[in-house]
């Protein structure tokens, strides 16, 4: 710009008019350039601060394998919606320091060849930096591939042995392990149930194909120090478990087998390790029989589907959708903005919380060169007392223990709503993690 001005001033000697005209043009040019420069700088600054800044860059991709049908289909769909809403919300708040967050969602069919193909697509084609599997079955099926690809992987339910990073360093979760949640139930029964006249009795009711079966033995072994007597396990048949709605033709047989154990052992509490639909069907069938037991559902069993069963308890670390806690503010706003007439369950909250925790780690591991899986794993292992406004317990993950927490509230169905029955009950980290 300086050289252009010099040429006009030095070489245009035709007339005073041309010379004056040249100065006039340059004055306008200088003024215009100054305004243009200020506008450009201001525009650049606003762009940097804008939520959409740098969204033209390659997005940061998170892969998700979630079932939409079958045993886990209903809660899986809600979890997926929570993750997608969380991603949209995060991007509207600026993404991951200006990088767009993209959830690459694939339906989990629970078929081996399709599961492997889906993983290969996410790993090789999409090059996701983080993976989420809703079911433990899928996560464990992919374990060798996850180890080889060194990809940090969140599970919707992380079995206790696989929270040990010395053997499985890439598995994470945002809620306690099934073992710790069962221990919380046992501790509650022992200390806060009000059953003081005798040693409380408890049974566990679950499925035959539950991948974390070993947690029952460990849960029962932890019951004795609490002074709780645990009876024989009750395993419901596949014909019951795989029916998505209601009971099968074999329901009377299932309830008869259940009644035999219940009448002999007479448990004060019965712990349901089922899906919420299965728990709903079982409670509906047994309500007329009138078992003298208090039902306490595990986290996957206890959700809004049980709202009609007054007095049923649940070990639930996730806040019900819409609960009046600080962390629910963004969820409420997203819900009202994008789908105000939809109904959600706490599985939606879980999906939202999972992606929020992942995003915190992504932000901590992002460099000018992007996000590497190794840095992301290290970032996850440095989370200490990360608070999410009460929608899940504070998250602490270390290089020696990948459990996010060992505490949960006990909720109760009261007046058709899921409401807190206790504050957070903790079982500590001295037990509950072992080698696969």
C-alpha positions, -999 to +999 in steps of 0.1 A: +000+000+000+029+024+007+045+018-027+012+025-045+009+059-027+045+067-035+040+060-072+010+083-074+026+111-055+060+109-073+051+101-109+018+118-116+030+152-129+004+160-156-015+186-137-023+201-103-058+188-107-045+152-112-021+157-082-049+170-060-073+144-072-047+117-064-043+130-028-081+131-025-084+095-037-056+084-014-073+100+015-105+082+008-085+050+003-067+054+036-100+061+054-116+031+037-087+009+045-087+019+081-124+012+084-120-021+065-091-031+088-111-024+119-142-042+106-120-072+096-103-074+130-137-071+147-152-098+125-123-121+132-126-115+169-163-122+169-157-153+147-132-167+173-157-162+200-186-176+180-198-211+187-194-220+150-158-208+147-135-233+130-164-257+124-150-260+089-122-280+104-124-318+107-149-326+134-140-346+165-158-379+162-172-401+189-186-435+179-216-451+195-230-486+193-265-486+208-293-511+205-327-498+193-346-531+196-345-561+219-340-563+256-322-530+258-338-512+229-361-489+248-335-475+272-309-476+244-330-453+222-334-428+251-297-429+258-289-423+221-313-393+221-295-379+252-261-382+235-273-366+203-289-337+221-258-332+242-236-331+211-259-305+195-259-285+228-221-286+231-217-275+195-240-245+201-218-236+230-187-236+209-179-273+205-146-286+217-127-253+217-142-244+183-141-280+169-174-295+161-183-327+181-199-354+160-216-385+173-214-413+147-243-435+159-247-471+146-275-494+158-261-524+178-277-555+164-259-578+189-249-600+159-212-608+160-203-601+123-223-569+122-208-557+155-173-563+142-182-545+109-196-516+127-165-513+149-142-514+118-162-486+102-160-464+133-123-472+138-109-472+103-133-451+082-146-426+107-115-426+128-134-419+160-112-409+190-137-424+215-162-453+215-194-458+235-212-492+238-245-492+256-243-529+266-214-547+284-219-576+260-209-556+230-180-539+248-166-573+259-171-587+224-150-559+210-124-561+238-095-575+217-101-549+190-104-521+215-071-532+231-054-533+197-068-500+185-061-484+220-094-466+218-109-452+250-143-469+254-173-459+276-197-486+286-233-481+298-226-507+324-190-515+332-184-549+350-162-546+380-133-567+368-130-546+337-127-514+356-092-525+365-068-506+341-039-530+347-056-555+325-082-534+305-068-499+303-094-485+278-127-491+295-146-463+313-181-454+325-200-426+342-219-447+367-206-472+393-201-509+384-230-534+389-210-548+418-207-515+436-244-507+430-253-541+445-231-534+475-248-501+479-281-520+480-268-544+506-254-515+527-288-498+526-306-529+536-283-534+565-281-498+578-311-478+566-339-502+559-354-501+594-352-539+596-336-541+630-355-569+648-336-596+629-309-602+604-323-588+571-327-613+543-321-605+506-323-623+473-310-613+438-333-618+408-316-616+374-311-631+339-293-662+327-273-644+302-262-614+323-225-609+314-214-598+349-227-629+367-196-630+389-208-598+406-235-618+424-209-640+442-189-609+452-220-590+463-231-620+484-196-622+500-198-585+509-232-590+525-220-609+555-199-581+570-230-559+568-251-585+586-273-593+556-283-629+548-285-635+511-306-664+498-304-684+466-302-666+432-334-665+412-327-667+374-356-659+351-358-679+319-349-665+285-385-668+273-394-642+299-364-619+294-365-616+257-401-605+255-401-568+249-436-561+263-456-580+288-452-616+298-448-647+277-468-679+278-443-693+302-449-664+327-469-685+351-440-711+352-415-683+359-436-668+387-442-703+401-404-709+403-400-674+418-427-681+444-411-713+455-379-695+465-397-666+480-420-687+501-391-708+514-366-681+521-390-652+528-366-623+519-372-589+533-357-574+501-355-586+465-330-570+442-340-569+405-311-570+381-332-567+349-343-542+323-371-519+333-396-536+310-388-570+325-390-555+360-423-539+352-437-572+338-425-591+369-439-566+394-472-566+375-476-604+377-465-606+414-486-577+426-517-599+428-498-627+446-487-603+473-452-615+482-440-602+516-409-586+503-396-551+495-386-547+459-353-528+452-344-524+415-309-521+401-301-490+379-311-505+346-344-518+361-354-486+379-367-459+356-400-442+348-415-475+336-420-484+372-438-452+382-470-470+388-455-493+415-458-473+446-431-479+472-407-497+449-371-487+456-342-483+432-304-480+434-301-452+409-270-430+405-286-411+375-311-383+381-346-388+367-353-366+337-365-332+349-353-335+385-347-301+402-309-303+403-284-277+388-271-301+361-306-305+347-307-269+335-291-275+301-311-307+296-344-289+302-334-260+279-325-284+251-357-303+256-379-272+254-360-259+224-359-289+202-387-313+213-409-299+241-436-325+237-415-356+239-413-378+269-379-388+283-365-412+309-334-411+330-316-431+303-317-398+284-300-381+313-274-409+313-266-404+276-263-366+281-240-371+311-218-396+293-211-372+264-205-343+288-178-363+307-162-373+274-162-336+262-144-325+293-117-350+287-116-341+250-111-304+258-082-312+282-065-334+256-069-312+225-038-296+211-030-278+179-025-312+163-059-325+173-068-352+198-050-385+201-065-415+218-035-418+242-039-382+254-076-387+257-071-418+279-046-399+301-071-370+303-099-393+315-075-407+341-069-373+355-106-365+362-109-357+399-142-349+416-157-336+384-191-324+394-221-324+370-246-306+390-261-337+406-272-356+375-246-383+383-223-386+413-190-366+411-166-384+387-131-394+398-110-417+375-074-426+381-047-447+363-053-474+390-091-474+391-115-466+362-146-467+383-161-431+382-176-434+417-187-458+443-219-441+454-255-438+445-288-426+459-317-448+467-349-435+450-385-445+456-417-444+436-439-420+454-471-405+440-463-419+406-429-401+405-393-412+411-381-393+442-350-394+464-353-417+494-318-413+507-288-390+500-258-406+484-247-439+499-211-448+494-193-481+497-157-467+492-130-479+469-112-504+491-132-532+475-151-539+443-123-540+417-106-572+407-087-588+379-108-603+350 
